[in-house]
Amino acid sequence: MTAAVPLGRRVTAEFTGTAALVTVVVGSGAQAAQLSRDAGVQLLANSLATVFGLGVLIMLLGPVSGAHFNPVVTLAAWWNGRVTGDGPSPREAAAYLPAQVAGAIGGAVLANAMFGEPLVTWSAHDRAAGHLWLGEVVATAGLILLVLGLGRTGQQRIGPVAVASYIGAAYWFTSSTSFANPAVTIGRAFSDTFAGIAPASVAPFVAAQFAGAALGLALVAVLFGRTTPAAPPATAPTAEPELATADH
């Protein structure tokens, strides 16, 4: 659907969307920490802002770039496209990934600036523990299963609501609060605020996210198999293609 959009515009949309997403995540976390000392209230505010922000960004930029905003989603879509024939090309995926990482860093810097923090402050929020890595595997596997499953079942239209809702739920049901995104994880290391992650914790989180993406792809293969276009009925009237052409 997005192939007709020039690659430069799609890459710009991925940069902009990922930057805006991280601005929402980091900025809402900083705002929540200023307004409340209760960790539960802070997480509630952070998760709600992320749900609304992510849903809006997917609706706005989905028609331009597909609204991946996430390297594992891009790579999973490329891998899935080898089966379905509708994924990004290797060249497109290679262009998306650095744009997403750069956008995530830019979004964290922007959020820092808005809240009077130094533009770059490495987070001191240590997140190094096995149960947190397991949470990232689960969160990312579910995200990949959802995104690709919607495509396999022709339900892309509900993607903005479904994906945002899933991320909002995963904030609460996973031990890691569901980063589920290598670019966002890297960006959040640049801000020593509520949503930050210590630089030393980034690599294990990213490794867990890629493991989760592989698990999600395996679940897609098991649950949905190989998708092929349905062949037209042999007895279809010859007038039908002409009507379809006229409709276009």
One Martini backbone bead per residue (centre of mass of N, CA, C, O) as a GRO file, in nm:
protein
  248
    1MET     BB    1   0.055   0.064  -0.018
    2THR     BB    2   0.344   0.236   0.018
    3ALA     BB    3   0.510   0.207  -0.254
    4ALA     BB    4   0.418   0.486  -0.395
    5VAL     BB    5   0.591   0.607  -0.190
    6PRO     BB    6   0.856   0.762  -0.144
    7LEU     BB    7   1.125   0.670   0.037
    8GLY     BB    8   1.194   0.942   0.169
    9ARG     BB    9   0.914   0.978   0.302
   10ARG     BB   10   0.912   0.719   0.466
   11VAL     BB   11   1.164   0.775   0.634
   12THR     BB   12   1.061   1.039   0.755
   13ALA     BB   13   0.818   0.908   0.897
   14GLU     BB   14   0.987   0.721   1.080
   15PHE     BB   15   1.140   0.940   1.223
   16THR     BB   16   0.900   1.110   1.325
   17GLY     BB   17   0.737   0.888   1.471
   18THR     BB   18   0.961   0.795   1.668
   19ALA     BB   19   1.011   1.069   1.795
   20ALA     BB   20   0.722   1.114   1.899
   21LEU     BB   21   0.702   0.862   2.073
   22VAL     BB   22   0.939   0.930   2.267
   23THR     BB   23   0.828   1.197   2.359
   24VAL     BB   24   0.583   1.075   2.495
   25VAL     BB   25   0.719   0.878   2.688
   26VAL     BB   26   0.920   1.075   2.829
   27GLY     BB   27   0.737   1.320   2.884
   28SER     BB   28   0.516   1.173   3.052
   29GLY     BB   29   0.710   1.072   3.268
   30ALA     BB   30   0.808   1.349   3.365
   31GLN     BB   31   0.532   1.464   3.436
   32ALA     BB   32   0.446   1.247   3.639
   33ALA     BB   33   0.687   1.294   3.840
   34GLN     BB   34   0.595   1.593   3.906
   35LEU     BB   35   0.283   1.520   4.002
   36SER     BB   36   0.392   1.239   4.130
   37ARG     BB   37   0.501   0.982   4.383
   38ASP     BB   38   0.338   0.760   4.250
   39ALA     BB   39   0.413   0.487   4.064
   40GLY     BB   40   0.131   0.409   3.958
   41VAL     BB   41   0.052   0.687   3.846
   42GLN     BB   42   0.290   0.718   3.657
   43LEU     BB   43   0.230   0.466   3.483
   44LEU     BB   44  -0.052   0.545   3.397
   45ALA     BB   45   0.021   0.806   3.251
   46ASN     BB   46   0.230   0.684   3.057
   47SER     BB   47   0.042   0.471   2.921
   48LEU     BB   48  -0.183   0.656   2.818
   49ALA     BB   49  -0.011   0.839   2.641
   50THR     BB   50   0.096   0.611   2.461
   51VAL     BB   51  -0.167   0.510   2.347
   52PHE     BB   52  -0.262   0.773   2.214
   53GLY     BB   53  -0.007   0.844   2.054
   54LEU     BB   54   0.023   0.584   1.889
   55GLY     BB   55  -0.252   0.580   1.750
   56VAL     BB   56  -0.219   0.850   1.600
   57LEU     BB   57   0.047   0.784   1.445
   58ILE     BB   58  -0.063   0.545   1.285
   59MET     BB   59  -0.293   0.695   1.140
   60LEU     BB   60  -0.114   0.917   1.007
   61LEU     BB   61   0.154   0.726   0.894
   62GLY     BB   62   0.063   0.459   0.770
   63PRO     BB   63   0.011   0.558   0.464
   64VAL     BB   64   0.321   0.615   0.422
   65SER     BB   65   0.507   0.366   0.598
   66GLY     BB   66   0.331   0.179   0.818
   67ALA     BB   67   0.417   0.243   1.110
   68HIS     BB   68   0.656   0.108   1.273
   69PHE     BB   69   0.883   0.238   1.480
   70ASN     BB   70   1.042  -0.057   1.449
   71PRO     BB   71   1.280  -0.284   1.383
   72VAL     BB   72   1.124  -0.556   1.436
   73VAL     BB   73   0.889  -0.491   1.249
   74THR     BB   74   1.047  -0.455   0.989
   75LEU     BB   75   1.188  -0.735   0.987
   76ALA     BB   76   0.929  -0.904   1.007
   77ALA     BB   77   0.799  -0.793   0.748
   78TRP     BB   78   1.018  -0.891   0.563
   79TRP     BB   79   1.001  -1.192   0.631
   80ASN     BB   80   0.695  -1.225   0.575
   81GLY     BB   81   0.717  -1.127   0.270
   82ARG     BB   82   0.842  -1.398   0.164
   83VAL     BB   83   0.546  -1.520   0.174
   84THR     BB   84   0.333  -1.280   0.084
   85GLY     BB   85   0.472  -1.030  -0.098
   86ASP     BB   86   0.430  -0.740   0.110
   87GLY     BB   87   0.703  -0.648   0.193
   88PRO     BB   88   0.984  -0.516   0.250
   89SER     BB   89   1.269  -0.444   0.130
   90PRO     BB   90   1.594  -0.447   0.202
   91ARG     BB   91   1.629  -0.145   0.135
   92GLU     BB   92   1.397  -0.039   0.309
   93ALA     BB   93   1.487  -0.157   0.579
   94ALA     BB   94   1.770  -0.018   0.581
   95ALA     BB   95   1.637   0.273   0.594
   96TYR     BB   96   1.460   0.253   0.852
   97LEU     BB   97   1.645   0.187   1.096
   98PRO     BB   98   1.813   0.454   1.132
   99ALA     BB   99   1.565   0.638   1.152
  100GLN     BB  100   1.453   0.519   1.416
  101VAL     BB  101   1.697   0.570   1.598
  102ALA     BB  102   1.727   0.873   1.548
  103GLY     BB  103   1.440   0.947   1.638
  104ALA     BB  104   1.461   0.845   1.931
  105ILE     BB  105   1.685   1.034   2.018
  106GLY     BB  106   1.543   1.299   1.941
  107GLY     BB  107   1.297   1.261   2.131
  108ALA     BB  108   1.457   1.263   2.399
  109VAL     BB  109   1.585   1.542   2.363
  110LEU     BB  110   1.319   1.698   2.345
  111ALA     BB  111   1.206   1.619   2.620
  112ASN     BB  112   1.433   1.735   2.786
  113ALA     BB  113   1.394   2.028   2.692
  114MET     BB  114   1.094   2.068   2.792
  115PHE     BB  115   1.201   1.984   3.111
  116GLY     BB  116   1.493   2.117   3.172
  117GLU     BB  117   1.698   1.927   3.065
  118PRO     BB  118   1.948   1.793   2.956
  119LEU     BB  119   1.975   1.680   2.645
  120VAL     BB  120   2.193   1.474   2.776
  121THR     BB  121   2.102   1.199   3.004
  122TRP     BB  122   2.201   0.937   3.147
  123SER     BB  123   2.063   0.673   3.262
  124ALA     BB  124   2.007   0.518   3.606
  125HIS     BB  125   1.799   0.291   3.513
  126ASP     BB  126   1.806  -0.016   3.614
  127ARG     BB  127   1.733  -0.326   3.388
  128ALA     BB  128   1.890  -0.595   3.523
  129ALA     BB  129   1.696  -0.887   3.455
  130GLY     BB  130   1.552  -1.180   3.379
  131HIS     BB  131   1.247  -1.100   3.412
  132LEU     BB  132   1.269  -0.859   3.212
  133TRP     BB  133   1.355  -1.014   2.961
  134LEU     BB  134   1.105  -1.188   2.952
  135GLY     BB  135   0.910  -0.953   2.914
  136GLU     BB  136   1.028  -0.874   2.633
  137VAL     BB  137   0.966  -1.132   2.486
  138VAL     BB  138   0.660  -1.124   2.526
  139ALA     BB  139   0.595  -0.842   2.416
  140THR     BB  140   0.720  -0.885   2.127
  141ALA     BB  141   0.571  -1.136   2.039
  142GLY     BB  142   0.288  -1.009   2.055
  143LEU     BB  143   0.333  -0.781   1.855
  144ILE     BB  144   0.403  -0.952   1.605
  145LEU     BB  145   0.150  -1.123   1.603
  146LEU     BB  146  -0.045  -0.888   1.568
  147VAL     BB  147   0.057  -0.743   1.316
  148LEU     BB  148   0.066  -0.998   1.125
  149GLY     BB  149  -0.217  -1.110   1.186
  150LEU     BB  150  -0.377  -0.876   1.069
  151GLY     BB  151  -0.268  -0.915   0.782
  152ARG     BB  152  -0.353  -1.218   0.740
  153THR     BB  153  -0.677  -1.127   0.815
  154GLY     BB  154  -0.756  -0.833   0.705
  155GLN     BB  155  -0.715  -0.612   0.982
  156GLN     BB  156  -0.558  -0.331   0.945
  157ARG     BB  157  -0.773  -0.112   1.024
  158ILE     BB  158  -0.731  -0.185   1.350
  159GLY     BB  159  -0.434  -0.126   1.425
  160PRO     BB  160  -0.422   0.133   1.601
  161VAL     BB  161  -0.596   0.013   1.832
  162ALA     BB  162  -0.460  -0.262   1.880
  163VAL     BB  163  -0.167  -0.175   1.933
  164ALA     BB  164  -0.217   0.034   2.155
  165SER     BB  165  -0.364  -0.161   2.345
  166TYR     BB  166  -0.139  -0.363   2.382
  167ILE     BB  167   0.074  -0.172   2.499
  168GLY     BB  168  -0.095  -0.083   2.740
  169ALA     BB  169  -0.120  -0.367   2.864
  170ALA     BB  170   0.194  -0.438   2.870
  171TYR     BB  171   0.274  -0.237   3.087
  172TRP     BB  172   0.119  -0.432   3.310
  173PHE     BB  173   0.188  -0.756   3.230
  174THR     BB  174   0.487  -0.670   3.233
  175SER     BB  175   0.792  -0.637   3.398
  176SER     BB  176   0.917  -0.412   3.175
  177THR     BB  177   0.686  -0.229   3.036
  178SER     BB  178   0.710  -0.260   2.731
  179PHE     BB  179   0.913  -0.180   2.498
  180ALA     BB  180   0.943  -0.356   2.219
  181ASN     BB  181   1.201  -0.155   2.117
  182PRO     BB  182   1.510  -0.076   2.016
  183ALA     BB  183   1.492   0.229   1.957
  184VAL     BB  184   1.351   0.315   2.219
  185THR     BB  185   1.562   0.204   2.408
  186ILE     BB  186   1.791   0.385   2.316
  187GLY     BB  187   1.650   0.659   2.363
  188ARG     BB  188   1.594   0.616   2.681
  189ALA     BB  189   1.905   0.646   2.760
  190PHE     BB  190   1.899   0.981   2.716
  191SER     BB  191   1.709   0.971   2.990
  192ASP     BB  192   1.681   1.075   3.341
  193THR     BB  193   1.389   0.937   3.375
  194PHE     BB  194   1.122   0.744   3.426
  195ALA     BB  195   1.172   0.605   3.118
  196GLY     BB  196   1.443   0.508   3.159
  197ILE     BB  197   1.768   0.352   3.061
  198ALA     BB  198   2.043   0.206   3.111
  199PRO     BB  199   2.297   0.149   2.900
  200ALA     BB  200   2.370  -0.141   3.021
  201SER     BB  201   2.057  -0.245   2.958
  202VAL     BB  202   2.014  -0.245   2.648
  203ALA     BB  203   2.130  -0.504   2.515
  204PRO     BB  204   1.950  -0.718   2.660
  205PHE     BB  205   1.684  -0.599   2.564
  206VAL     BB  206   1.735  -0.627   2.259
  207ALA     BB  207   1.780  -0.931   2.259
  208ALA     BB  208   1.496  -0.999   2.368
  209GLN     BB  209   1.342  -0.870   2.131
  210PHE     BB  210   1.454  -1.055   1.908
  211ALA     BB  211   1.353  -1.313   2.037
  212GLY     BB  212   1.054  -1.230   2.030
  213ALA     BB  213   1.033  -1.198   1.723
  214ALA     BB  214   1.094  -1.494   1.657
  215LEU     BB  215   0.854  -1.604   1.813
  216GLY     BB  216   0.635  -1.450   1.660
  217LEU     BB  217   0.696  -1.576   1.382
  218ALA     BB  218   0.639  -1.866   1.467
  219LEU     BB  219   0.340  -1.817   1.543
  220VAL     BB  220   0.248  -1.726   1.266
  221ALA     BB  221   0.317  -1.989   1.117
  222VAL     BB  222   0.137  -2.176   1.291
  223LEU     BB  223  -0.144  -2.011   1.273
  224PHE     BB  224  -0.129  -1.914   0.937
  225GLY     BB  225   0.085  -1.978   0.753
  226ARG     BB  226   0.040  -1.978   0.411
  227THR     BB  227  -0.026  -1.701   0.209
  228THR     BB  228  -0.266  -1.699  -0.061
  229PRO     BB  229  -0.422  -1.618  -0.324
  230ALA     BB  230  -0.727  -1.636  -0.441
  231ALA     BB  231  -0.885  -1.805  -0.672
  232PRO     BB  232  -1.083  -1.775  -0.923
  233PRO     BB  233  -1.357  -1.878  -1.042
  234ALA     BB  234  -1.419  -2.067  -1.321
  235THR     BB  235  -1.738  -1.947  -1.345
  236ALA     BB  236  -1.684  -1.668  -1.387
  237PRO     BB  237  -1.786  -1.400  -1.522
  238THR     BB  238  -1.653  -1.189  -1.765
  239ALA     BB  239  -1.780  -0.917  -1.646
  240GLU     BB  240  -1.636  -0.876  -1.370
  241PRO     BB  241  -1.363  -0.747  -1.452
  242GLU     BB  242  -1.500  -0.501  -1.588
  243LEU     BB  243  -1.632  -0.394  -1.329
  244ALA     BB  244  -1.372  -0.361  -1.170
  245THR     BB  245  -1.244  -0.157  -1.362
  246ALA     BB  246  -1.464   0.057  -1.339
  247ASP     BB  247  -1.437   0.103  -1.033
  248HIS     BB  248  -1.137   0.224  -1.082
   0.00000   0.00000   0.00000
